[in-house]
Amino acid sequence: RSGKLTPSQVAKNIIAVLEDCNKSTPPLRAIVQWDQEQIMLMAEASTARYRNKCTLSYLDGIPVCLKEEFKVVPYHHRVGTVYLGTEPETEDATVAKKLREAGAIIIGVSNMHELGTGTTGCNPNRYHKIPRNPYKPNHFTGGSSSGSAAAVAAGLCPVAIGTDGGGSVRIPASFCGVVGLKGTFGRISCHGSLPLSYSTVSAGPICTSVADAAIVYSILAEPDPLYPYGLKQPKATLSGMCASDLKGLKLGVDWTFFEACDAEVLSICEKAVEHLQSLGASIVEVSLPEMEEVRVAHVICILSEMRDFLQPDFNKHFQEMNLETRANLALASQFTALDYITANRQRTRSMRFLREIFTTVNCILTPAVPCTAPRIFESDLLTGSSNMTFAVRSMRFMQLANFTGIPGLVVPVGYSTAGLPISFQVMAKWWDEAVLLRIGSKLEQFRYQTKKPSIYYDILA
C-alpha cells in the first residue's frame, strides 16, 4: 500500500528465483509448472489496482501456488503423474478461481506425491522429481502436498493450497516448519481437484503464519454450488482470534496417545501444552477411544476410494506409475466391500465419541508428526521410496481428523538437535476453525525463534 514495492517487482523477483531454484544443486523442485507471462499479467493488473487504490482483497498482489491436484489454467493437471493432464487446462478449480478473484498472483502449480499416495513427497518421475526440504535439502518435505510446503518454507510465496486426505497438508507443513490448516470436511471446495478419496479429503492453506492462514481461510471457506459436501456449512468466522489470552478454553489431551512420539518431539510438545496453560487455558485429560480401529478404518476408506477411482488408470497406466503407487493400489485391491462397510460403521462410532468429547473440551491437542523429516537416500531418486512403517507412523496424529471430518491446524513449535522443524497440532469440532486459529496464534508466541531454512529466497529484497 505504501507504494515502496509493487506486485510487478515482486513477480520479477519470483521469476528470477524460479529460474534459479531449479538450477541449484540439488534442485528445490517445489514449483513444477510455471509461466512467466501468466505471472506478469496478474502482477501488472494488481500493480494497477494498488496505484488506483482499488484492491480486491488482502490477497491482492500476494504470490500463491496450488498443488498440482487442482486444475489451474493454463497448466497441465498431472496430479503428480506422467500420464494425466496431456492437454493444458481450460477451466480453473473453484479455489483457483477464488484466488484470482481476490487478486492473488498464481505463480504456478506445486509438486506432489504421485496421486497423493504417500507421506514422503518422493516422486521420482520425469516431470516431478523429489522436492527438497528447505531446512535440510537431503531430507524429504513430507507429502502429499510436498511442493506446496517447500515453496512456502523456501520463501517463494507466503501462501500455498494443498489437499489433505491422510495428513497431506499437515505432514509437509510440519516437516517444513510452516503452518498448515486442514478445514472441516466440505468447508473449502475441492471442485476441480481429482476426487481421489471423496470421504476423507479436505483442502486447506499452507502459510508462513497463522494470521496468513486465517486470511486465506476467510476468503476460501464458503459453500460452492459445485461441491455438495459443504453446502450446509455455517458461516466461517475468525471470532476470538485476537483475544489476548486463552481464558475459558478447555483443551483435551489423551496423554497415552500424545506420548507415542520421538523423545525430542515429545519434550517440545509438552512444553507447548504448558505454554497454552500459562495463557489461561485449562488442560483436561480425555480418552480417545478405539484409535487403533480408527487407524485401520481410515486406511481402508482412503485406499478403497482411491482404488475405485483409479481402477481405469491402474489397468491402463500401470507401467507408467511409480513403484510405490503400484504397490499401494495393489494392496488396496485386497480390501473387500465388507471391509469398507465395517470401516464406515467405525466412522459413525468415532464421530459419536468425538461429539461427546467436544461437549467437555473445545480442542484436542497432539504433536503434529511423531518424528522429524526422514532422510533422502540415493536410491530414492531413481526408484522412489516405499516405507509402510514410516507412512503409518507419520499419519498417527493425522487420521482422526481425516476420518471424522473435524478440522486440524499444525503450527511449528521448535527444532530437533539436527535442526529439523517440530510441530504441534490442534483439532476442534466440526466448523470451529476459529478456535484453532485463536490457539494457533498463541502457539506461535511459544516458538522463541524461527530459524532460517538453508534454502531461502527473499522475494521482497
Secondary structure as UniProt FT lines:
FT   HELIX           7..21
FT   TURN            22..23
FT   STRAND          31..33
FT   HELIX           36..51
FT   TURN            52..53
FT   TURN            58..61
FT   STRAND          63..67
FT   TURN            68..69
FT   TURN            73..74
FT   TURN            79..80
FT   HELIX           94..101
FT   TURN            102..103
FT   STRAND          105..110
FT   HELIX           114..116
FT   TURN            126..128
FT   TURN            134..135
FT   TURN            137..138
FT   HELIX           146..153
FT   TURN            154..155
FT   STRAND          159..164
FT   TURN            168..169
FT   HELIX           170..175
FT   TURN            176..177
FT   STRAND          179..182
FT   TURN            185..186
FT   TURN            191..192
FT   TURN            198..200
FT   STRAND          202..207
FT   HELIX           210..220
FT   TURN            225..226
FT   HELIX           228..230
FT   TURN            231..232
FT   TURN            239..242
FT   TURN            247..248
FT   STRAND          250..253
FT   HELIX           255..258
FT   HELIX           263..278
FT   TURN            279..280
FT   STRAND          282..285
FT   TURN            289..290
FT   HELIX           291..309
FT   HELIX           311..316
FT   HELIX           318..320
FT   HELIX           323..332
FT   TURN            333..334
FT   HELIX           337..360
FT   STRAND          363..367
FT   HELIX           378..383
FT   HELIX           388..394
FT   TURN            395..398
FT   HELIX           399..404
FT   STRAND          408..415
FT   TURN            417..418
FT   STRAND          421..428
FT   TURN            430..431
FT   HELIX           433..446
FT   TURN            459..460
//
